[in-house]
Amino acid sequence: MYMVFDVGATTIKYAWMTAEGDIVEKGNVPTPNKIGDKMDDFLDAIGGVYYAYKEKGEVEGIAIGLPGQVDVEQGIVYSGGGIRYMDRVYLRDLVSSRCDGIKVSVENDAKCAALAEVWLGNAKDVDDACVLVFGTGIGGAIIKDRKVHRGKHMLAGEISYCLEGMKREELCKVTTIEDIVSLEESNDRIPFVQAAKCSAFGLSWRVARAKGISLDGVNGKVIYEWAKAGDTIVNEILEDVYFDIAKLCINMYVMHDPEVILIGGGISEEPAFIEGIQKYVTALMPLSKVYKHIRLDICKFLNDSNLYGALYNFKQMYGLL
């Protein structure tokens, strides 16, 4: 049995899983992420769950998925997303030391979502795939020969930072992304990054701006309710987003030549989302015969994808496949 953790900025989800990927039991604890919280508090949270389940049976390993740049081989987290103390941390060794010296693996959460699809999802029958996960940003992963391609600086697949539509004269207005405090401000000041153009949050921001309302309460569910009710503003924005994502898919296809591009994230549960993207991909395909083999599909796993993928990463790391 394995302890598997999906670490977020507010919640740590955990699961007690078999080697085959069956979730026997799961739950969650708050992520220590208040002012004054530090690495020791995080280790206490992980350790508390580990020792509780250790009484249920042998724990063969701990698999962790979390945001940020992760050196999988060395077990180092260089940036833990919204968890500010998780920076340049030897997380694998620290967790192992806290939990009886047990084997530990760590991986970026978006990469875990992709690995879940490779193992048990809609990429299980292919060698090469691209995965796009639409949420606050755009999580991404490039799968080559059934393994995550990470790149020299662990940035491969970080689609949120791709640029589109930026004009030369706008260079003088550039603001460092990391210096911007709020997501709202980020979308306002750097609208040419893909996170602003195509993410689920970016969609909500565009709708709220266009309708002149507060962003509070504007989310994918509400947006699609308005769209189905015939809201012209919302439907026009959705069409723009579908078109932007379709172009992104075409570009990824040309650069990586995957067998399939998988679309995920909570918003992908709405059938109209993937249908809208596919509509524009199909419309763009006649531009060149180069595009003729592009194939889109939806991710099989949603809320538990990071758990499955983190365990698959553990199995890859320790030669258990």
N, C-alpha and C positions, 0 to 999 in steps of 0.2 A: 504494500500500500504506500501511497505517496501523499505528502502534504503539498498542495499547490496554491499559490497566492497570486491574485490579480490586484496589484497595488494602484490605487488612484489617489488623487490629491485630497479627497475627503473620506474615502472608504477603502478598506482592504477586504476584498472578497477572498474567501478561501474554500477549498474543497478537499475532501478525503476521497482519493481516487485510486482505482485499480490500474495496473500496468496497461490494460487494454483500453483505458479511457472512460470507464464507467464511473460516474459520480455517485458515491455511496451516501455522502452527506455534505452539506455545504452551509455556509453562513457568512457573516461579515462582522468586522469590528471597525471603529473609527480610525482613520489614519491620524497619528499624532502630527498635527500640522498647524498648531496654534503658535502664536508668538511665544518664544521661549522653548518650544519643543526642540529636541535634538536627536541625534542618531541613537543614543541609548534608549530613548522612549520608543523609537521604531523597533529596535531589537527586542525590547520587552513585549511589544504587541505581537510580534512574530513568535517569539519564544513562548508566550502564554498559550497561543493556539497549538503550537507544536507539542508542548508537554501535556496538554489536555488530551490530545489524540494519541500520544505515545502510550497512554494507559489503555487504549482500545486495541492496540496491536503494534507490530513492528513497523516503523517508518523507514522505508528504504531510501528515501531521498526527499529533498525539498526543491520545488521548482517555482521560480518567481518570474512574473511579468510585470513591468513597470514602465512609466513614461521616461523619455529622455534618451541620451546617447549612452549605449551600453557596449562595453568591450566584453563580448561573450567569452572569449578564450581566457582572458585574465580575470574576469569577474568584477570588472570595475564599472561603476556608474559615474559618468562624467557630468551628467546633468539630469536630475530627476524630475524634469518638468516643473510642476507647481510645488514640489517638495523641496524647499530651498536648501535644507541642510544636506540633501542627497546630491553632493557634488564632489567629484574626485574621491569617491569612496570605494574601498575594496569590499563591496557588499557581500560577495560570495563568501569570502573568508570570515567576515564579521558574523554573518548568520550561522555559518558552520560552527564557529567557536561558541556561539550562544546556544547551539542545539546539539551538543554531544559530539561535535566533529563530523556530523553527517555530511554526505555529499549534497552540494547545492548547485543549482544553475540559475543564471539570470539572463533575461532577454527583454528587449524593447517590446512594449505592449502591442503596437501595430504589427511588428514582426511575428508576435505570438498569434495574432488573429490570422495572419497568412499561413502560418505553420499548421494551425487547426484545419484549414481547408486542404492543405497538402496531405495531412494524415488521414482525416476522416470525412472531409467535406467535398466541395465541388471542384477541387484541384487534385483529388487523390489519383486520378487516372492520367495525369499529365506530368511532364518533366519541368516545363517552363511556364510560369504564370506571372501576372502582375495583379496585385490586390490593392484596391482603393477603399479606405474606410472613412466615411463622411460623418464628422461630428463637430466638436468645437474647432478643430482644424481638419486636415486631411491626412490621416494615417496612411502610410503606403509601404509596400514591400515588393521587391523583385525576387522571384523564385527562379533559380537556375539549377537544373539537375536535382530538383526536389530539396534544395537548400537555399537559405536566405543569402542573397548577395548583399553584403554590407558596405563595401567600398573601403577605401583607405582610411577615411575618417569617420566611419560608421554612419554616413549620411545618405547612403543609397536608399531611395524610396521616400525621402522626406519631401513629399509633394507640396506641402503647405508653403514652402519657400520658393517654389517656381514662379517666374515672372511672366506676365502676359499683359499686353496693351499699354506698357509704360512708354511715354514719349521722351525724347531726348531732353526737352526743356524742363521735364519734371525732375531731372537728376539733382537740381539745386535744392529741391524740397525734400530730399530723401532723409528719413529719420531712422535711426537704428532700431530695428524691431525689438530688441531686448530692452531698450530704454523706455518703451511704451508700457504704461501701467495696466490699462484696462483693454479688454477685447473690443469694446465699442470704439475707443480711441484708435486702436490698431486698424480696424476696418475703415475708419474715416481718413486716416493719414497715409495708409499704404494700401489703397484699393487694388493695386496691380499684382499683389501676391495671390497665389491660388487659394490660400486660406480665406481671404476676403471675398474672392470671386465665386468659389464653388462649395465651401464647407456648409454644413447645416446651419452653423451659427451665422455665417456670411449671408445665407438666404434669409434668415430671420431678421438680420440687420437691414438688409435691402428692403424687405417688406415694411418694416417699422418706419424706415426713413421715407419711403414713398407714400405711405399712408399718413405720415405726420403723427404717429402715436408712439407711446413708450415701448421700449423693447421688452419690458416685463410682460410675461404671459404670451409672447409671440414665439411659437415653436413649430416644429414640423406638423404636428397634429392639427393645430389651429390653422396653419397655412393651408393645409389640404382641405379642411372644412370650408374655408373661404373660397378656395378654388372650385370645389364641387358646387358651391352655391352660385357660381358665375361671377365672382369678383374679377373684373377686368384687370385691375392693377396687379393683383396677385398672379393671375394666369400669365400675364406678359413677363413678369419677373421670373416665374418658373420656366418659361420657354427660354429665356436668356441663360438661366443656369444650366438647363439641359444642354443647350448648344455649347456653352463653355466647357462642360464636362465631356461632351462628345469630342471636342477638339483635343482636350487633354488625353482622352483615350486613344485617339488617332496618333498623337505624338508619342505616347508611350509604346504603342504598337510598333511604330516605325523604328524607335530606338532599341527596343528589346526583343521584338518578334516573338511574343509569348503565344502559347497555344490558346490561352483564355485570359481575359481580364475580368476579375471578379469585383463586384460592387457590394460594399457592406456599410455598416453603421446603422443606427436605429432608424434613420429616415428611409433606409432601403426596404423596410417592412411595408412601406406604401407602394403598391404595384405601379402606380403612375410614375414613380421616380425612375425606375429602371426602364419603363416603357418610353418615357420622354427622352432619356439618353439614347436608347437604341434607335429611336426615330431619327435623330440627327446623325448618328453614326451611319445609319443606312443611307441617309441623304448625302453624306459626304463621300461614301465609298466610290461612286462613279467618277470622282475626280482622278483616280488612278487605279490601274489593275493591281498596284502594290498593296492596296487596302483590302483585297478581295477575301483574305482569310481571317480577317479580324472577327473575333467572337467574344461576346459579353455574356456574363451570367451573374447571378446573385450569390453572395456568400451564404453558405448553409447555416453557419453558426452566428448568433447575435450576442446576447449578453454573456454567454459562457465561453465565447471563442478564445479569450485570452487564457483561460484555465486549460483548455485542451491544448492550445499551442505551447504554453509554458511546459507542460508535461512532455510534449513531443520534442521540444528543444532539449530537455533533460535527457531523454532517451538517445537523441543524436549525440549529445556531448559525451555521454558515458558508454557509447557503443552498445546500446540495448535494443536496437532495431533488428 
